[in-house]
Amino acid sequence: MEPGLLNVEMLLSAYSMGVFPMADPDLNNEIFWYSPEERAILPLDERFKVRKSLTKVIRQERFEVRYDTVFREVMEACSAPRKDDELTWISQEIIDIYCELFDLGFAHSVEVWQDNQLKGGLYGVSLGGVYCGESMFSKAPYASQVALYHLHQTIKQSDYSVLDIQFVNPHLLQFGAYEVKRDEYEMMIKDAVLETKTWNPYFYSAQD
C-alpha cells in the first residue's frame, strides 16, 4: 500500500480496517501500509495446541511472566537483528508511536523473565475485542512460546473475539494458527473492534 507518516489516530483507524504499518529498511525506513490477502489467526477454542514440552516448562515455572512493565524494551528487543535477517521492519518511528499507543492503553506487552532478566516477550495492539500480535523475541529456549501461551490465555480470559497474528510461520503453526482471506478477516473484526473489553492478564497457578 502507499507509504505514509504515523500518528495515533491513523494507526487506530487502520487497525479497525485490518491494515497495519511496517517500515522498509531498504528505503530509509519509509512506512508502508499492509493488508495481506491471507491473514493469520490464532484460535481461541480447542483448536489451540500446546505441546507437552511447553506444558512441562510452564508447570515447572522456569520463567516469571509480567505484563506491560517494559513495553519499549520489548519493542527494542523485537527490533534487534535476527540470525537469519539483519534488517528489521520495526523502526524507531514505529517504536515511538506504538509506545504512544501503549500509554493510551491501546497496546500491551507480555514479558518473560528469568533471574530478573528479560528473556523473551511480545507486543501488540488492542482495539476493542481484537488483539493484533505484532512481534516477539526470545533469548532463551521456550521464552517466546511461554509469552505466546500467556497472551492466548489472557485474550481468552479477557473475552476478546479475535487474536490476529498477521502471518503464519512454523513456530505459530504448532499452536494451531490458520489463515483466512482478507474479506473474511475484515468481517471478523468489523464488530469486534467496537466491543468494550478489559485487558485481564493471565497468571498460571498450579491448579490450572
PyMOL commands that place a pseudoatom at each C-alpha (Angstrom):
pseudoatom trace, name=CA, resn=MET, resi=1, chain=A, elem=C, hetatm=0, pos=[0.000, 0.000, 0.000]
pseudoatom trace, name=CA, resn=GLU, resi=2, chain=A, elem=C, hetatm=0, pos=[1.001, 3.654, -0.157]
pseudoatom trace, name=CA, resn=PRO, resi=3, chain=A, elem=C, hetatm=0, pos=[3.705, 4.970, 2.177]
pseudoatom trace, name=CA, resn=GLY, resi=4, chain=A, elem=C, hetatm=0, pos=[2.803, 7.449, 4.881]
pseudoatom trace, name=CA, resn=LEU, resi=5, chain=A, elem=C, hetatm=0, pos=[3.618, 9.011, 8.200]
pseudoatom trace, name=CA, resn=LEU, resi=6, chain=A, elem=C, hetatm=0, pos=[2.334, 7.647, 11.501]
pseudoatom trace, name=CA, resn=ASN, resi=7, chain=A, elem=C, hetatm=0, pos=[0.109, 9.109, 14.170]
pseudoatom trace, name=CA, resn=VAL, resi=8, chain=A, elem=C, hetatm=0, pos=[-2.135, 7.528, 16.793]
pseudoatom trace, name=CA, resn=GLU, resi=9, chain=A, elem=C, hetatm=0, pos=[-5.429, 8.364, 15.092]
pseudoatom trace, name=CA, resn=MET, resi=10, chain=A, elem=C, hetatm=0, pos=[-4.228, 6.977, 11.773]
pseudoatom trace, name=CA, resn=LEU, resi=11, chain=A, elem=C, hetatm=0, pos=[-2.985, 3.790, 13.425]
pseudoatom trace, name=CA, resn=LEU, resi=12, chain=A, elem=C, hetatm=0, pos=[-6.236, 3.069, 15.253]
pseudoatom trace, name=CA, resn=SER, resi=13, chain=A, elem=C, hetatm=0, pos=[-8.270, 3.763, 12.129]
pseudoatom trace, name=CA, resn=ALA, resi=14, chain=A, elem=C, hetatm=0, pos=[-6.022, 1.481, 10.080]
pseudoatom trace, name=CA, resn=TYR, resi=15, chain=A, elem=C, hetatm=0, pos=[-6.237, -1.395, 12.562]
pseudoatom trace, name=CA, resn=SER, resi=16, chain=A, elem=C, hetatm=0, pos=[-10.022, -1.107, 12.653]
pseudoatom trace, name=CA, resn=MET, resi=17, chain=A, elem=C, hetatm=0, pos=[-9.964, -1.791, 8.893]
pseudoatom trace, name=CA, resn=GLY, resi=18, chain=A, elem=C, hetatm=0, pos=[-7.413, -4.609, 9.024]
pseudoatom trace, name=CA, resn=VAL, resi=19, chain=A, elem=C, hetatm=0, pos=[-4.428, -2.546, 7.905]
pseudoatom trace, name=CA, resn=PHE, resi=20, chain=A, elem=C, hetatm=0, pos=[-1.063, -2.266, 9.669]
pseudoatom trace, name=CA, resn=PRO, resi=21, chain=A, elem=C, hetatm=0, pos=[2.247, -0.432, 9.033]
pseudoatom trace, name=CA, resn=MET, resi=22, chain=A, elem=C, hetatm=0, pos=[5.768, -1.704, 8.505]
pseudoatom trace, name=CA, resn=ALA, resi=23, chain=A, elem=C, hetatm=0, pos=[8.969, 0.215, 7.866]
pseudoatom trace, name=CA, resn=ASP, resi=24, chain=A, elem=C, hetatm=0, pos=[11.090, -0.706, 4.857]
pseudoatom trace, name=CA, resn=PRO, resi=25, chain=A, elem=C, hetatm=0, pos=[14.777, -0.731, 5.902]
pseudoatom trace, name=CA, resn=ASP, resi=26, chain=A, elem=C, hetatm=0, pos=[15.813, -0.737, 2.248]
pseudoatom trace, name=CA, resn=LEU, resi=27, chain=A, elem=C, hetatm=0, pos=[14.011, 2.574, 1.701]
pseudoatom trace, name=CA, resn=ASN, resi=28, chain=A, elem=C, hetatm=0, pos=[15.355, 4.552, 4.648]
pseudoatom trace, name=CA, resn=ASN, resi=29, chain=A, elem=C, hetatm=0, pos=[12.682, 3.079, 6.938]
pseudoatom trace, name=CA, resn=GLU, resi=30, chain=A, elem=C, hetatm=0, pos=[9.833, 4.598, 4.968]
pseudoatom trace, name=CA, resn=ILE, resi=31, chain=A, elem=C, hetatm=0, pos=[6.467, 3.469, 6.366]
pseudoatom trace, name=CA, resn=PHE, resi=32, chain=A, elem=C, hetatm=0, pos=[4.196, 1.350, 4.170]
pseudoatom trace, name=CA, resn=TRP, resi=33, chain=A, elem=C, hetatm=0, pos=[0.701, 0.082, 4.930]
pseudoatom trace, name=CA, resn=TYR, resi=34, chain=A, elem=C, hetatm=0, pos=[-0.249, -3.575, 4.506]
pseudoatom trace, name=CA, resn=SER, resi=35, chain=A, elem=C, hetatm=0, pos=[-3.428, -5.605, 4.253]
pseudoatom trace, name=CA, resn=PRO, resi=36, chain=A, elem=C, hetatm=0, pos=[-2.377, -9.158, 3.283]
pseudoatom trace, name=CA, resn=GLU, resi=37, chain=A, elem=C, hetatm=0, pos=[-4.515, -11.368, 1.065]
pseudoatom trace, name=CA, resn=GLU, resi=38, chain=A, elem=C, hetatm=0, pos=[-4.161, -14.071, 3.739]
pseudoatom trace, name=CA, resn=ARG, resi=39, chain=A, elem=C, hetatm=0, pos=[-4.333, -13.181, 7.439]
pseudoatom trace, name=CA, resn=ALA, resi=40, chain=A, elem=C, hetatm=0, pos=[-3.133, -15.453, 10.242]
pseudoatom trace, name=CA, resn=ILE, resi=41, chain=A, elem=C, hetatm=0, pos=[-5.374, -16.093, 13.243]
pseudoatom trace, name=CA, resn=LEU, resi=42, chain=A, elem=C, hetatm=0, pos=[-4.690, -17.934, 16.491]
pseudoatom trace, name=CA, resn=PRO, resi=43, chain=A, elem=C, hetatm=0, pos=[-7.800, -19.896, 17.543]
pseudoatom trace, name=CA, resn=LEU, resi=44, chain=A, elem=C, hetatm=0, pos=[-9.423, -19.163, 20.886]
pseudoatom trace, name=CA, resn=ASP, resi=45, chain=A, elem=C, hetatm=0, pos=[-11.099, -22.570, 21.167]
pseudoatom trace, name=CA, resn=GLU, resi=46, chain=A, elem=C, hetatm=0, pos=[-9.998, -26.192, 21.378]
pseudoatom trace, name=CA, resn=ARG, resi=47, chain=A, elem=C, hetatm=0, pos=[-8.036, -25.849, 18.132]
pseudoatom trace, name=CA, resn=PHE, resi=48, chain=A, elem=C, hetatm=0, pos=[-5.298, -24.048, 20.078]
pseudoatom trace, name=CA, resn=LYS, resi=49, chain=A, elem=C, hetatm=0, pos=[-2.490, -26.548, 20.661]
pseudoatom trace, name=CA, resn=VAL, resi=50, chain=A, elem=C, hetatm=0, pos=[0.169, -26.684, 23.366]
pseudoatom trace, name=CA, resn=ARG, resi=51, chain=A, elem=C, hetatm=0, pos=[2.966, -29.227, 23.036]
pseudoatom trace, name=CA, resn=LYS, resi=52, chain=A, elem=C, hetatm=0, pos=[3.800, -31.414, 26.013]
pseudoatom trace, name=CA, resn=SER, resi=53, chain=A, elem=C, hetatm=0, pos=[7.302, -29.970, 26.205]
pseudoatom trace, name=CA, resn=LEU, resi=54, chain=A, elem=C, hetatm=0, pos=[5.911, -26.443, 26.571]
pseudoatom trace, name=CA, resn=THR, resi=55, chain=A, elem=C, hetatm=0, pos=[3.344, -27.573, 29.122]
pseudoatom trace, name=CA, resn=LYS, resi=56, chain=A, elem=C, hetatm=0, pos=[6.187, -29.039, 31.157]
pseudoatom trace, name=CA, resn=VAL, resi=57, chain=A, elem=C, hetatm=0, pos=[8.143, -25.778, 31.038]
pseudoatom trace, name=CA, resn=ILE, resi=58, chain=A, elem=C, hetatm=0, pos=[5.082, -23.811, 32.149]
pseudoatom trace, name=CA, resn=ARG, resi=59, chain=A, elem=C, hetatm=0, pos=[4.352, -26.158, 35.029]
pseudoatom trace, name=CA, resn=GLN, resi=60, chain=A, elem=C, hetatm=0, pos=[7.973, -26.041, 36.159]
pseudoatom trace, name=CA, resn=GLU, resi=61, chain=A, elem=C, hetatm=0, pos=[7.645, -22.241, 36.319]
pseudoatom trace, name=CA, resn=ARG, resi=62, chain=A, elem=C, hetatm=0, pos=[11.066, -21.729, 34.786]
pseudoatom trace, name=CA, resn=PHE, resi=63, chain=A, elem=C, hetatm=0, pos=[10.102, -18.164, 33.920]
pseudoatom trace, name=CA, resn=GLU, resi=64, chain=A, elem=C, hetatm=0, pos=[8.295, -15.314, 35.566]
pseudoatom trace, name=CA, resn=VAL, resi=65, chain=A, elem=C, hetatm=0, pos=[5.678, -13.676, 33.357]
pseudoatom trace, name=CA, resn=ARG, resi=66, chain=A, elem=C, hetatm=0, pos=[4.939, -9.976, 33.651]
pseudoatom trace, name=CA, resn=TYR, resi=67, chain=A, elem=C, hetatm=0, pos=[2.712, -7.659, 31.666]
pseudoatom trace, name=CA, resn=ASP, resi=68, chain=A, elem=C, hetatm=0, pos=[3.193, -4.073, 30.491]
pseudoatom trace, name=CA, resn=THR, resi=69, chain=A, elem=C, hetatm=0, pos=[6.202, -3.303, 32.692]
pseudoatom trace, name=CA, resn=VAL, resi=70, chain=A, elem=C, hetatm=0, pos=[8.846, -2.673, 29.996]
pseudoatom trace, name=CA, resn=PHE, resi=71, chain=A, elem=C, hetatm=0, pos=[6.870, -2.161, 26.784]
pseudoatom trace, name=CA, resn=ARG, resi=72, chain=A, elem=C, hetatm=0, pos=[9.541, -0.115, 24.997]
pseudoatom trace, name=CA, resn=GLU, resi=73, chain=A, elem=C, hetatm=0, pos=[12.256, -2.596, 25.972]
pseudoatom trace, name=CA, resn=VAL, resi=74, chain=A, elem=C, hetatm=0, pos=[10.191, -5.418, 24.480]
pseudoatom trace, name=CA, resn=MET, resi=75, chain=A, elem=C, hetatm=0, pos=[9.801, -3.490, 21.226]
pseudoatom trace, name=CA, resn=GLU, resi=76, chain=A, elem=C, hetatm=0, pos=[13.512, -2.737, 21.112]
pseudoatom trace, name=CA, resn=ALA, resi=77, chain=A, elem=C, hetatm=0, pos=[14.318, -6.415, 21.651]
pseudoatom trace, name=CA, resn=CYS, resi=78, chain=A, elem=C, hetatm=0, pos=[11.900, -7.359, 18.866]
pseudoatom trace, name=CA, resn=SER, resi=79, chain=A, elem=C, hetatm=0, pos=[13.626, -4.875, 16.553]
pseudoatom trace, name=CA, resn=ALA, resi=80, chain=A, elem=C, hetatm=0, pos=[17.102, -6.304, 17.152]
pseudoatom trace, name=CA, resn=PRO, resi=81, chain=A, elem=C, hetatm=0, pos=[18.723, -8.136, 14.201]
pseudoatom trace, name=CA, resn=ARG, resi=82, chain=A, elem=C, hetatm=0, pos=[17.909, -11.827, 13.918]
pseudoatom trace, name=CA, resn=LYS, resi=83, chain=A, elem=C, hetatm=0, pos=[20.362, -14.547, 12.919]
pseudoatom trace, name=CA, resn=ASP, resi=84, chain=A, elem=C, hetatm=0, pos=[18.658, -15.086, 9.571]
pseudoatom trace, name=CA, resn=ASP, resi=85, chain=A, elem=C, hetatm=0, pos=[17.882, -11.434, 8.819]
pseudoatom trace, name=CA, resn=GLU, resi=86, chain=A, elem=C, hetatm=0, pos=[19.868, -8.379, 9.839]
pseudoatom trace, name=CA, resn=LEU, resi=87, chain=A, elem=C, hetatm=0, pos=[17.144, -5.948, 8.728]
pseudoatom trace, name=CA, resn=THR, resi=88, chain=A, elem=C, hetatm=0, pos=[14.005, -5.089, 10.672]
pseudoatom trace, name=CA, resn=TRP, resi=89, chain=A, elem=C, hetatm=0, pos=[10.652, -3.520, 9.862]
pseudoatom trace, name=CA, resn=ILE, resi=90, chain=A, elem=C, hetatm=0, pos=[10.434, -2.079, 13.397]
pseudoatom trace, name=CA, resn=SER, resi=91, chain=A, elem=C, hetatm=0, pos=[11.967, 1.355, 13.003]
pseudoatom trace, name=CA, resn=GLN, resi=92, chain=A, elem=C, hetatm=0, pos=[12.487, 3.968, 15.709]
pseudoatom trace, name=CA, resn=GLU, resi=93, chain=A, elem=C, hetatm=0, pos=[9.417, 5.799, 14.407]
pseudoatom trace, name=CA, resn=ILE, resi=94, chain=A, elem=C, hetatm=0, pos=[7.336, 2.663, 14.851]
pseudoatom trace, name=CA, resn=ILE, resi=95, chain=A, elem=C, hetatm=0, pos=[8.702, 2.095, 18.352]
pseudoatom trace, name=CA, resn=ASP, resi=96, chain=A, elem=C, hetatm=0, pos=[7.853, 5.651, 19.380]
pseudoatom trace, name=CA, resn=ILE, resi=97, chain=A, elem=C, hetatm=0, pos=[4.299, 5.669, 18.017]
pseudoatom trace, name=CA, resn=TYR, resi=98, chain=A, elem=C, hetatm=0, pos=[3.444, 2.246, 19.461]
pseudoatom trace, name=CA, resn=CYS, resi=99, chain=A, elem=C, hetatm=0, pos=[4.721, 3.432, 22.827]
pseudoatom trace, name=CA, resn=GLU, resi=100, chain=A, elem=C, hetatm=0, pos=[2.192, 6.255, 22.488]
pseudoatom trace, name=CA, resn=LEU, resi=101, chain=A, elem=C, hetatm=0, pos=[-0.486, 3.621, 21.858]
pseudoatom trace, name=CA, resn=PHE, resi=102, chain=A, elem=C, hetatm=0, pos=[0.708, 1.809, 24.972]
pseudoatom trace, name=CA, resn=ASP, resi=103, chain=A, elem=C, hetatm=0, pos=[0.461, 4.976, 27.069]
pseudoatom trace, name=CA, resn=LEU, resi=104, chain=A, elem=C, hetatm=0, pos=[-3.126, 5.355, 25.864]
pseudoatom trace, name=CA, resn=GLY, resi=105, chain=A, elem=C, hetatm=0, pos=[-3.999, 1.730, 26.698]
pseudoatom trace, name=CA, resn=PHE, resi=106, chain=A, elem=C, hetatm=0, pos=[-4.187, 0.507, 23.102]
pseudoatom trace, name=CA, resn=ALA, resi=107, chain=A, elem=C, hetatm=0, pos=[-1.085, -1.714, 23.197]
pseudoatom trace, name=CA, resn=HIS, resi=108, chain=A, elem=C, hetatm=0, pos=[0.175, -4.360, 25.600]
pseudoatom trace, name=CA, resn=SER, resi=109, chain=A, elem=C, hetatm=0, pos=[3.258, -6.490, 26.140]
pseudoatom trace, name=CA, resn=VAL, resi=110, chain=A, elem=C, hetatm=0, pos=[3.793, -9.943, 27.611]
pseudoatom trace, name=CA, resn=GLU, resi=111, chain=A, elem=C, hetatm=0, pos=[7.242, -10.269, 29.171]
pseudoatom trace, name=CA, resn=VAL, resi=112, chain=A, elem=C, hetatm=0, pos=[9.133, -13.426, 30.139]
pseudoatom trace, name=CA, resn=TRP, resi=113, chain=A, elem=C, hetatm=0, pos=[11.778, -13.027, 32.829]
pseudoatom trace, name=CA, resn=GLN, resi=114, chain=A, elem=C, hetatm=0, pos=[14.419, -15.305, 34.330]
pseudoatom trace, name=CA, resn=ASP, resi=115, chain=A, elem=C, hetatm=0, pos=[16.717, -14.294, 37.171]
pseudoatom trace, name=CA, resn=ASN, resi=116, chain=A, elem=C, hetatm=0, pos=[15.286, -10.779, 36.783]
pseudoatom trace, name=CA, resn=GLN, resi=117, chain=A, elem=C, hetatm=0, pos=[16.478, -10.582, 33.173]
pseudoatom trace, name=CA, resn=LEU, resi=118, chain=A, elem=C, hetatm=0, pos=[14.158, -10.146, 30.206]
pseudoatom trace, name=CA, resn=LYS, resi=119, chain=A, elem=C, hetatm=0, pos=[14.457, -13.367, 28.192]
pseudoatom trace, name=CA, resn=GLY, resi=120, chain=A, elem=C, hetatm=0, pos=[11.512, -13.134, 25.831]
pseudoatom trace, name=CA, resn=GLY, resi=121, chain=A, elem=C, hetatm=0, pos=[8.285, -11.393, 25.079]
pseudoatom trace, name=CA, resn=LEU, resi=122, chain=A, elem=C, hetatm=0, pos=[5.854, -9.973, 22.586]
pseudoatom trace, name=CA, resn=TYR, resi=123, chain=A, elem=C, hetatm=0, pos=[3.756, -6.896, 21.993]
pseudoatom trace, name=CA, resn=GLY, resi=124, chain=A, elem=C, hetatm=0, pos=[0.651, -5.979, 20.067]
pseudoatom trace, name=CA, resn=VAL, resi=125, chain=A, elem=C, hetatm=0, pos=[-2.261, -3.620, 19.554]
pseudoatom trace, name=CA, resn=SER, resi=126, chain=A, elem=C, hetatm=0, pos=[-5.513, -3.965, 21.481]
pseudoatom trace, name=CA, resn=LEU, resi=127, chain=A, elem=C, hetatm=0, pos=[-8.589, -2.477, 19.856]
pseudoatom trace, name=CA, resn=GLY, resi=128, chain=A, elem=C, hetatm=0, pos=[-11.994, -3.397, 21.266]
pseudoatom trace, name=CA, resn=GLY, resi=129, chain=A, elem=C, hetatm=0, pos=[-12.261, -7.181, 21.188]
pseudoatom trace, name=CA, resn=VAL, resi=130, chain=A, elem=C, hetatm=0, pos=[-9.340, -7.612, 18.789]
pseudoatom trace, name=CA, resn=TYR, resi=131, chain=A, elem=C, hetatm=0, pos=[-5.699, -8.102, 19.733]
pseudoatom trace, name=CA, resn=CYS, resi=132, chain=A, elem=C, hetatm=0, pos=[-3.188, -7.832, 16.899]
pseudoatom trace, name=CA, resn=GLY, resi=133, chain=A, elem=C, hetatm=0, pos=[0.093, -9.509, 17.765]
pseudoatom trace, name=CA, resn=GLU, resi=134, chain=A, elem=C, hetatm=0, pos=[2.964, -7.609, 16.159]
pseudoatom trace, name=CA, resn=SER, resi=135, chain=A, elem=C, hetatm=0, pos=[6.281, -9.263, 17.010]
pseudoatom trace, name=CA, resn=MET, resi=136, chain=A, elem=C, hetatm=0, pos=[8.023, -11.466, 19.552]
pseudoatom trace, name=CA, resn=PHE, resi=137, chain=A, elem=C, hetatm=0, pos=[11.559, -12.304, 20.577]
pseudoatom trace, name=CA, resn=SER, resi=138, chain=A, elem=C, hetatm=0, pos=[13.400, -14.952, 22.556]
pseudoatom trace, name=CA, resn=LYS, resi=139, chain=A, elem=C, hetatm=0, pos=[16.773, -15.024, 24.300]
pseudoatom trace, name=CA, resn=ALA, resi=140, chain=A, elem=C, hetatm=0, pos=[16.246, -18.394, 25.979]
pseudoatom trace, name=CA, resn=PRO, resi=141, chain=A, elem=C, hetatm=0, pos=[14.671, -21.698, 24.905]
pseudoatom trace, name=CA, resn=TYR, resi=142, chain=A, elem=C, hetatm=0, pos=[10.861, -21.630, 25.174]
pseudoatom trace, name=CA, resn=ALA, resi=143, chain=A, elem=C, hetatm=0, pos=[10.758, -17.958, 26.229]
pseudoatom trace, name=CA, resn=SER, resi=144, chain=A, elem=C, hetatm=0, pos=[8.727, -16.709, 23.268]
pseudoatom trace, name=CA, resn=GLN, resi=145, chain=A, elem=C, hetatm=0, pos=[6.481, -19.778, 23.414]
pseudoatom trace, name=CA, resn=VAL, resi=146, chain=A, elem=C, hetatm=0, pos=[5.718, -19.075, 27.067]
pseudoatom trace, name=CA, resn=ALA, resi=147, chain=A, elem=C, hetatm=0, pos=[4.896, -15.478, 26.135]
pseudoatom trace, name=CA, resn=LEU, resi=148, chain=A, elem=C, hetatm=0, pos=[2.540, -16.610, 23.381]
pseudoatom trace, name=CA, resn=TYR, resi=149, chain=A, elem=C, hetatm=0, pos=[0.825, -19.102, 25.678]
pseudoatom trace, name=CA, resn=HIS, resi=150, chain=A, elem=C, hetatm=0, pos=[0.192, -16.423, 28.292]
pseudoatom trace, name=CA, resn=LEU, resi=151, chain=A, elem=C, hetatm=0, pos=[-1.006, -13.990, 25.624]
pseudoatom trace, name=CA, resn=HIS, resi=152, chain=A, elem=C, hetatm=0, pos=[-3.503, -16.577, 24.432]
pseudoatom trace, name=CA, resn=GLN, resi=153, chain=A, elem=C, hetatm=0, pos=[-4.759, -17.251, 27.949]
pseudoatom trace, name=CA, resn=THR, resi=154, chain=A, elem=C, hetatm=0, pos=[-5.040, -13.519, 28.626]
pseudoatom trace, name=CA, resn=ILE, resi=155, chain=A, elem=C, hetatm=0, pos=[-7.037, -12.967, 25.443]
pseudoatom trace, name=CA, resn=LYS, resi=156, chain=A, elem=C, hetatm=0, pos=[-9.397, -15.785, 26.393]
pseudoatom trace, name=CA, resn=GLN, resi=157, chain=A, elem=C, hetatm=0, pos=[-9.695, -14.575, 29.980]
pseudoatom trace, name=CA, resn=SER, resi=158, chain=A, elem=C, hetatm=0, pos=[-10.400, -11.042, 28.741]
pseudoatom trace, name=CA, resn=ASP, resi=159, chain=A, elem=C, hetatm=0, pos=[-13.121, -12.399, 26.435]
pseudoatom trace, name=CA, resn=TYR, resi=160, chain=A, elem=C, hetatm=0, pos=[-11.649, -10.964, 23.249]
pseudoatom trace, name=CA, resn=SER, resi=161, chain=A, elem=C, hetatm=0, pos=[-13.116, -12.138, 19.955]
pseudoatom trace, name=CA, resn=VAL, resi=162, chain=A, elem=C, hetatm=0, pos=[-10.082, -12.216, 17.658]
pseudoatom trace, name=CA, resn=LEU, resi=163, chain=A, elem=C, hetatm=0, pos=[-6.375, -12.922, 18.154]
pseudoatom trace, name=CA, resn=ASP, resi=164, chain=A, elem=C, hetatm=0, pos=[-4.674, -11.764, 14.954]
pseudoatom trace, name=CA, resn=ILE, resi=165, chain=A, elem=C, hetatm=0, pos=[-1.041, -12.762, 14.355]
pseudoatom trace, name=CA, resn=GLN, resi=166, chain=A, elem=C, hetatm=0, pos=[-0.674, -11.340, 10.815]
pseudoatom trace, name=CA, resn=PHE, resi=167, chain=A, elem=C, hetatm=0, pos=[1.450, -14.048, 9.165]
pseudoatom trace, name=CA, resn=VAL, resi=168, chain=A, elem=C, hetatm=0, pos=[1.920, -17.766, 9.774]
pseudoatom trace, name=CA, resn=ASN, resi=169, chain=A, elem=C, hetatm=0, pos=[5.276, -19.442, 10.299]
pseudoatom trace, name=CA, resn=PRO, resi=170, chain=A, elem=C, hetatm=0, pos=[6.306, -22.884, 11.611]
pseudoatom trace, name=CA, resn=HIS, resi=171, chain=A, elem=C, hetatm=0, pos=[6.582, -21.512, 15.156]
pseudoatom trace, name=CA, resn=LEU, resi=172, chain=A, elem=C, hetatm=0, pos=[2.947, -20.331, 15.088]
pseudoatom trace, name=CA, resn=LEU, resi=173, chain=A, elem=C, hetatm=0, pos=[1.560, -23.289, 13.147]
pseudoatom trace, name=CA, resn=GLN, resi=174, chain=A, elem=C, hetatm=0, pos=[2.424, -25.598, 16.036]
pseudoatom trace, name=CA, resn=PHE, resi=175, chain=A, elem=C, hetatm=0, pos=[-0.106, -23.651, 18.149]
pseudoatom trace, name=CA, resn=GLY, resi=176, chain=A, elem=C, hetatm=0, pos=[-2.885, -24.200, 15.623]
pseudoatom trace, name=CA, resn=ALA, resi=177, chain=A, elem=C, hetatm=0, pos=[-2.582, -20.934, 13.703]
pseudoatom trace, name=CA, resn=TYR, resi=178, chain=A, elem=C, hetatm=0, pos=[-4.564, -20.770, 10.484]
pseudoatom trace, name=CA, resn=GLU, resi=179, chain=A, elem=C, hetatm=0, pos=[-5.185, -18.312, 7.652]
pseudoatom trace, name=CA, resn=VAL, resi=180, chain=A, elem=C, hetatm=0, pos=[-8.321, -16.560, 6.476]
pseudoatom trace, name=CA, resn=LYS, resi=181, chain=A, elem=C, hetatm=0, pos=[-8.925, -14.469, 3.370]
pseudoatom trace, name=CA, resn=ARG, resi=182, chain=A, elem=C, hetatm=0, pos=[-8.751, -10.702, 3.654]
pseudoatom trace, name=CA, resn=ASP, resi=183, chain=A, elem=C, hetatm=0, pos=[-12.513, -10.173, 3.276]
pseudoatom trace, name=CA, resn=GLU, resi=184, chain=A, elem=C, hetatm=0, pos=[-13.241, -12.831, 5.903]
pseudoatom trace, name=CA, resn=TYR, resi=185, chain=A, elem=C, hetatm=0, pos=[-10.809, -11.160, 8.302]
pseudoatom trace, name=CA, resn=GLU, resi=186, chain=A, elem=C, hetatm=0, pos=[-12.423, -7.782, 7.724]
pseudoatom trace, name=CA, resn=MET, resi=187, chain=A, elem=C, hetatm=0, pos=[-15.813, -9.294, 8.583]
pseudoatom trace, name=CA, resn=MET, resi=188, chain=A, elem=C, hetatm=0, pos=[-14.354, -10.901, 11.711]
pseudoatom trace, name=CA, resn=ILE, resi=189, chain=A, elem=C, hetatm=0, pos=[-13.102, -7.600, 13.107]
pseudoatom trace, name=CA, resn=LYS, resi=190, chain=A, elem=C, hetatm=0, pos=[-15.861, -5.280, 11.836]
pseudoatom trace, name=CA, resn=ASP, resi=191, chain=A, elem=C, hetatm=0, pos=[-17.955, -5.542, 15.012]
pseudoatom trace, name=CA, resn=ALA, resi=192, chain=A, elem=C, hetatm=0, pos=[-15.221, -6.907, 17.298]
pseudoatom trace, name=CA, resn=VAL, resi=193, chain=A, elem=C, hetatm=0, pos=[-13.222, -3.643, 17.238]
pseudoatom trace, name=CA, resn=LEU, resi=194, chain=A, elem=C, hetatm=0, pos=[-16.302, -1.853, 18.640]
pseudoatom trace, name=CA, resn=GLU, resi=195, chain=A, elem=C, hetatm=0, pos=[-16.611, -4.178, 21.635]
pseudoatom trace, name=CA, resn=THR, resi=196, chain=A, elem=C, hetatm=0, pos=[-15.692, -2.987, 25.111]
pseudoatom trace, name=CA, resn=LYS, resi=197, chain=A, elem=C, hetatm=0, pos=[-13.118, -5.322, 26.617]
pseudoatom trace, name=CA, resn=THR, resi=198, chain=A, elem=C, hetatm=0, pos=[-10.708, -5.047, 29.530]
pseudoatom trace, name=CA, resn=TRP, resi=199, chain=A, elem=C, hetatm=0, pos=[-7.179, -6.428, 29.295]
pseudoatom trace, name=CA, resn=ASN, resi=200, chain=A, elem=C, hetatm=0, pos=[-7.099, -9.012, 32.107]
pseudoatom trace, name=CA, resn=PRO, resi=201, chain=A, elem=C, hetatm=0, pos=[-3.635, -10.621, 32.419]
pseudoatom trace, name=CA, resn=TYR, resi=202, chain=A, elem=C, hetatm=0, pos=[-3.456, -14.357, 32.971]
pseudoatom trace, name=CA, resn=PHE, resi=203, chain=A, elem=C, hetatm=0, pos=[-1.222, -15.787, 35.693]
pseudoatom trace, name=CA, resn=TYR, resi=204, chain=A, elem=C, hetatm=0, pos=[-0.522, -19.508, 35.842]
pseudoatom trace, name=CA, resn=SER, resi=205, chain=A, elem=C, hetatm=0, pos=[-1.171, -21.385, 39.055]
pseudoatom trace, name=CA, resn=ALA, resi=206, chain=A, elem=C, hetatm=0, pos=[-0.542, -24.994, 39.964]
pseudoatom trace, name=CA, resn=GLN, resi=207, chain=A, elem=C, hetatm=0, pos=[-4.310, -25.534, 39.978]
pseudoatom trace, name=CA, resn=ASP, resi=208, chain=A, elem=C, hetatm=0, pos=[-4.634, -24.740, 36.262]
for i in range(1, 208): cmd.bond("trace and resi %d" % i, "trace and resi %d" % (i + 1))
show_as sticks, trace
zoom trace
